[in-house]
Amino acid sequence: MESYYTLVLIAGILLLFVLLVLIVTDYNSFKAEIPPDVDQPSKLRFYHCMYALVEVLAKNLNRLGIVEEHTLIRLITDGLPVLGDSQLCIRDLHFDGVPVRIYLPREPSAGKRRGVILFHGGCGIFGSIRSHERVCRYIAKKSDSVVVSVGYHLSPEYRYPAQTLECLAVTVHFLQTARAYGVDPARVIVCGDSVGGTYAASVCQELVPRTDLPKIRAQVLISPFLQALNFNLPSHHKNAFAAFLSRERTVRYILRYLGKDCSLEEPILAGSHVPESMNLKYKKWINPDLIPEEFKLGYKAPPPASFLPRVHEEVPELFKCRVSPLLAEDAVVCHLPDTCIVTCEHDVLRDEGLLFKKRLEDNNVRVTWHHVEKGFHCTVAFFGYGIFSFPSSSTVVNHAVDFIKGY
């Protein structure tokens, strides 16, 4: 027995030593600026350090050829499983070959319900139906809606634009078959957080010219990623070292999602991938001058970077509306449905939501905007975990639910 405890102690010491080595060798991954006015800063710092530790461990295991880096991170981001729910009928199906999970309230309805199609976040690399299980159940029960959670296949196993196309395919299928699930096809709402917001915005844009389908009634965009031209907006600098999604991580994940060389990260962060003609063309939509003054305190625009044609040619996807919905023409934007945008103050993507809000309003699209002062990117991922969650997690999800209930 004594030798058993000795072995456990030695194993513990070795594990601690390995963890310390990982932290020292990749210290930058653990760097994060946790402002005092963010939601529960001590808890957030702890979670960020745990995530960074898993990320560094995954990176080293990948180098050793033991396991793919994204595989280990997915185990963490998928969250914990949930027990059954007596108020909901939950079914796993496939829509046009894409896995979906449908949440149908058991309580009889006097008429057809609204439908909510949810696209989860996770940079197109992480996340799953399971990671947003608690969010979907809550929306279904609180808004008395039929919720469809989309399990689109992830990159790098499925290369871009597979994710966007699958989200579009599910939406079309549901619009065509909504009545079979007790849903009014004229009351279908798309919803997404982070890259899920990208997919929601992209789906709405791609469906604008379709006359053979019911129109999407509304879209809910939570901390959406909406453009890849300018990574030097005020929120990119204010939250450059934010927990979970820093400015550098944002570009690195985009490159991984698109299957590009991560050595392009630095020139893209600087803006060297955008020719001057394109900067001039899109300046009317993507420009720090368009952001309200209260969000630009202390901001100084960096000097323009030198254009590098090689980098531009390597990433043509960044200039497509499927990756950058903010680049859609006014002829498309003016036909978009009513929109709810939720932004968080401590989010590197905050200003993309603000710019899209202005674009929609300029095109006479009805916008409901909520700004969560203490919120941060990924706060939705912690929803439903009781004391392990954050107040901002509930605030964000409830903003979405309140909007959905109005349709």
Secondary structure, DSSP 8 states (H G I E B T S, - for coil): -HHHHHHHHHHHHHHHHHHHHHHHHTGGGG-----TTSSSHHHHHHHHHHHHHHHHHHHHHHHTTSS-HHHHHHHHHT-------TTEEEEEEEETTEEEEEEEESS--SS-EEEEEEE--STTTS--TGGGHHHHHHHHHHTT-EEEEE----TTTS-TTHHHHHHHHHHHHHHHHGGGGTEEEEEEEEEEETHHHHHHHHHHHHHTT--SS----EEEEES----SS-S-SHHHHHTTT-SSS-HHHHHHHHHHHHT--GGGHHHHHHTTTS-HHHHHHHTTTS-GGGS-GGG-TT----------HHHHHH-GGGGSTTT-GGG--HHHHTT--EEEEEEEEE-TTHHHHHHHHHHHHHTT--EEEEEEEEEETTGGGGTT-GGGS-HHHHHHHHHHHHHHHT-
